[in-house]
Amino acid sequence: MRGFLYVLAALVVMGLAFWVYHENYETKRALEQAQRLQREIGQTRERLGILRAEWAYLNRPDRLRALTEINFDRLGLLPLRPDQFGRIDEVAFPGNPEIQIGFDPETATEDEEARP
């Protein structure tokens, strides 16, 4: 009986050692993935900062003003005037069509007529 318990204890220790070994490498793999994701986040933030700087550079008012002057003949851009705006009551909205629900024998198909 004692020999059986020794063998069982040895198997339990070996099983636990295997489990610890496996968990150790899973943890290392998870840490490497977290570091990789942190690097990607940092690179993405850096690219986002560059894109924001480019956007700010391209949308400078003096640059946009110069572009409108260069392309005025082609685009015909003019400043907005107050008379170009309308009121909400001037907008034509589609009316509410009245939906008729019922059976009309004149427009019914053969399948509909056969139904009870």
Secondary structure, 3 states (H helix, E strand, C coil): CHHHHHHHHHHHHHHHHHHHHHHHHHHHHHHHHHHHHHHHHHHHHHHHHHHHHHHHHHCCHHHHHHHHHHCHHHHCCCCCCHHHCCCHHHCCCCCCCCCCCCCCCCCCCHHHHHCC
